[in-house]
């Protein structure tokens, strides 16, 4: 996992050779017919997206409160190639867009006296959390709340938008994407994550089946649909593979960590095991890509400076997998130490230098809170 990458065949040559493998087995899944939608016009492969692909992380969350229609719209207007949503359920089974089911820091719920009694402590994927949680609210109740900036200490400017937008349902996002697709004459690509799927399934709020129903309803269940599915739990990705043909990506965190479904099932493998050639071959049996943390692409030393790239950018495409690491942000505090400028942690650093370092490894795309910056960096590098 930490071996240094060696020169080899051209990155695009490897991807082209792997394209057939990457889409194999998709055609048989998710064939239910649905109404005509903008997503069904001009459908094409995820392999046809520009490279490097710029993915608006939770929309344009560097400028607007995350997972709001305002954040998604800004990312689209900036030109992001794909826009991300994270999904959690309400008490009555609706899928809504929040990074976490704990909505203490992303809504105004803490200031709502009518919901004071809902504050509780839960253990989610092994972590004890105290706050308010989507699974304790009906959709009607959740819709009375308003979204707020998650990290106001870093992004004070974003707080001016606190209270402007509701928490959107995923169906509302699909309708928005359809409208924008018709207006623009091209489908709007979405990147959709199932959050804590094992936890929610144990509560009787499984994510995959209602998600698949919505994808079929809005014509995004086929191999050529303008949408990618993702999860940190390989089991969720495998479950989705049985329900729809939509392309799928396994997210990967730190090398010593284990996916939570592995913890629950007793599977001893860590992320380090999954990024070996054998692990990647296993992922490729049910997914078309991986979304690793950037540290799996270029590790940092003890001082937080970039070291040498790993072999992941060669090993993944050799197994037919696209590579979309996460997450680039403009502020010093989120950048590798090499690219921080000045002493203010919330000031922008040399983000273009950092983008170039990652693009030069040969990654296919990148998640960014600042799609406009990422697009300029991709243009500097040379989008293909």
N, C-alpha and C positions, 0 to 999 in steps of 0.2 A: 504493500500500500504506500509505503514511503520511499520506494525505489525511485531513482531519478529517471526521467523520461529520456529515451535515446532517439536519435533521428531515425526516421523510417519513411514508409510511403506517405504521399500527400494525404492530408486529413480528408479533403473532399473525395479523393479516390476511394479511401476506406469507407466513407459514408455511402457513396454511390453503390459500392459493391455489397454493402450491408442492407440496402433499402428493402430488398425482397424479403430477407430474413426478418427485418423489423416489422413488417406488416403481415407476415405469415399467420394464418390461423384466425384472422379477424373476420373474414367474410361470413363465417357461419353463425356469428353471434348477433343478437339484437336486430332481428329483421322485421319486427312488427311495424306495420304501416302507420303513419301519422299524418296530420294535416300539413299542407305546404307552408313553409316558413322561409324567411330570408336566409336562414342557415343552410337550406337545401339548395339554394341557387349558387352556382359558382363554387361548389364544394371541391376541395383539393386536399392533398396530403399535407400533414404537418411537416413533411420533408421539403415542401415547397416554400416554407416560410423563409424570410431573409435570414442570412447567417452573417454575423451574430444576431440572433433573435432577441429583441428587447421585450421583456415581460414586465408589465406594470404591476409591481408588488402591492397587493391590496388596493390596486388602482394607482393613483399618484399620491401615495401616502406621505411623501415628503412635503406636500403642499396643502393637503386637505385631510380631515379626519378619515382614517382608513375604513374600508368597506362601507362606503356610502355611495349613493348614485353620483354625488358631486365628485368624489374621488375617481370613480370609474370613468365618468364623462371627461374629466380633465386628462386622464391618461390617454383616452381615445383621441381627444382633440390634439394632444401633443404628438400623436403618431405612434404610440406603443403598438407593437405587432400583436400582442396577446395581453389580456387583462385577467388578473387572478382574483378568485373568490375562495374563501374558506367557509365551510358549511358546518353548522351545529343545529340541533333540533330544538323546537319549543316543546312545552309540555303536551300540546295537542298534535305533535308530529309534523309541524311545518318546518322546512329547512330555511334557515336564515343565514345571512352573511355576517359572521363575526370571526375574528382570529381565534378566539377562545369562547368557551361557554361561560366563563367568568366575565361578566360584563361590568364589573365594578369600575374599571378604568376607561371603558370605551363608550359609556352612556352616562346620563345624568341620574341613574337609579339611586345613587347614594343620597341624593338630595330630595328624593320623593318620599314624604312621610307615609303615604299609603302603602308603600312596599317595605317599610322598615323591618317588619316582622319576617320578611323573606331572607334576610341576611343569615347566612349559615356557614358552617365549615364542612367541606367535603374532601375526600381523597380522590384525586383524578390522576390516573396513571402513576400512582405511587407518591404524588405530591399532595400535601395538605394545604388547602386553599380556603380562605375565608372571604366571603363576599356574596354577590348575587349571581345566579346562574340561569341560563336560558331555559333549561329543562324544568324550572320551577315557575315559568310564566306561560300563559297561553299567548297565542299570536296577538290577540286583541289587546292584552295587557302590555306586551312588548312594544306594540305600535304606539303606545302613549309615551314611550321614552324617546329621547333624542340623543344622537351620537355626539361624542366629544373626542378631543384629541387624546390619544393614548399616552404620549410622552411629552407633555407640555413643557417639562424642564429643558428638553432639547429643541422643541419646535414651538416656541411661544407664539410665533406668527400664526400657526394653525388654529390657535384657540379662538381667533376672531370668528371662526366658522362653527364653534360649539353651538349646538341646538338647532342648526339649520336643517339637518336631514334626519330622517327616520332610520331605523335599522331595516334594510331591505330584505325581502324574501328572495330566495333564489329564483322563484318563478317571476318575480318582478324584474330581476336582472335579465332573465331570458327574454322577456317582453321588450325590455329596453334594447337589448342587443338586436332583436328582430327589427325594431323601429329604426335603429341607427344603420343596420345593414341595408334596409330598403332605401333610406335617405342617401346613403353613400354609394350604393350600387355594388357593395362588396360585403361579404360576411364579417361580422365582428368575432374575432377569436377569443375564447375564454379558457381559463386554466383553473380547474376546480378541485379543491382538496377536501377530503373527508377528514374531519378532526375527531380524534379520540374514538374511533369506531368501535373498538372492543368495549370501552366504558359505556357507550350509549346502547350498544346491543344488549348488554346486561340489564339495562334499565327498560328494555322493551321498546327502544327508540332507534332501531337499526337505521343506518344512513343509506346503505347502498340501494335497497329496493325502492324507496321513494325517490331517490336521485335518478335511478334508471327510468322510472315512470315519467319523470319530468323530461328527461332527455328524449325519450320516445315521443312524448307529446309535442315537443318543439323541434323535432327533426334533427337531433344532435346525438343519435345513438349509433351512427354508422362509422365505418373505418375512415371515411373521408370527411366526417363532420368537422367543423371549425371549433374544436374543443379538445382539450387534453384533461384527463383525470389524473389525480395524484393523491398519494397518502404516505405517511411515515410508517404505516403498517402494511407490510406485503400481503397479509391476509385480506385486507380490504380491497387491494388492487386485484387479487385473484378472484375475489367474490364478484367484483365489477366485471371482470373478464367473462364471466358466465352469463352476465345480464345484458351487456351491450358490447358493440364492437369499437366504441370510441377509443382512440389511442390512450395508453396508460403509462404513468411514470411512478417509479418508487423513489420517495424522498429518503435521504440518508443524512443522519446527524453525525456527531463526533465518533471517532473510530472505536472507542471503548464502550459506546452505548449499545443497547439492544432495543429493537423495536418492541413496543409494549405488548403486542400480540405474542411475540416470542417469549417475553417474560411470563405472560399468563399461561402459555402452553408448555413452558419448560424447554423451549428451543434454546440451546446454549450459544448460538451464533451471535456475534457482534457485528456492528457495521464494518469493522475491519475484515471480517470474514466475507461479507457481502461484496466488497470491492476487489476481492481476488478474482482471477480469471474464472475459477469454478463458481464463485458467488454470482458473478455477472452473468454467466451462462444460465444459472438457475433463474435469475431475474428475467432474462430474455425469453424464458419459456412462457411468460404470461404478461410481460410489459414491453413497451417500445422505447423506454428511456429511463434515465435516472436523474434525480435532482439532488446532488450532493451539496453539503456546505462547502463554501469556497476553500476552507482549510483542507479538504480532501483533494483539492486540485493543486493548491500551493500551500504547504504547511507554513506556519510561522515559528520563529525561534522564541526563546524565553523573553526577549525584548519586544516581541510583537512584530518583528520584521519578516518579510517574505524570505523563504529559503528557495529550494529547487522544486520544480513541479514533480508530481508523482507520475506514474505511468497510466493513471486513470484515463487521461484524454486519448491514449492509444488503445487501452484495453476495452473501454466501453464500446466504441464504434466497431471494434473487431468482433464484438458479439451482437452487432446490429442495434445498439442502443444510442439514442441521442443524449446529449449531456447539457443540462440546464442548471447550473449551480446557483446558489442564493447566498446572501443578498448584498447588493451594493447600495450604499447610502453616501451622501455627499459630506456629511459632517465628520470632523476629525475623529471624534470618539469612536466612530464605526469603521474607520479606515485602518489598514496596516500602518504600523509606526513609520515605515519608510515614506509615507505619503501625507503625513500630518504636517500642517503648516501653522506656526504660531502656537500660542498657549491656550487659546480659547477652545475648549472641547466641542463647542457647538458651532464654531466657524467652519466654513468649507475648507477642505484640504486640497491636495493635488489629486482630485478624483479622476481626471483624465489619465494621469500617469498610472493610477491603480487599474483603471479599465484596460489600458493597453497591456499591462502585465498579465492580466487574466486572459484577454483575447489572444495574446501571443501563444498561449498554451494550446489553442485549437478548440476551445469549447464552442458548442453550437449556439448558445444563447446565455442570457443572464437575467435574473430577477433584480429589479432596481426600484427603490422608492422614488427615484427621480427620472422618469422616462425621458424627459427632454435631454438631460445630461447624457444618459446612456445612448440615446440615438445619435447625438453629436460625436460621442466617442466611437460608436460603431462606424459612422461615416468617415471619421478620421482613419480608422483602421482599414476600412474597405469592406462594406457590406456585399455579400455574394448571394 
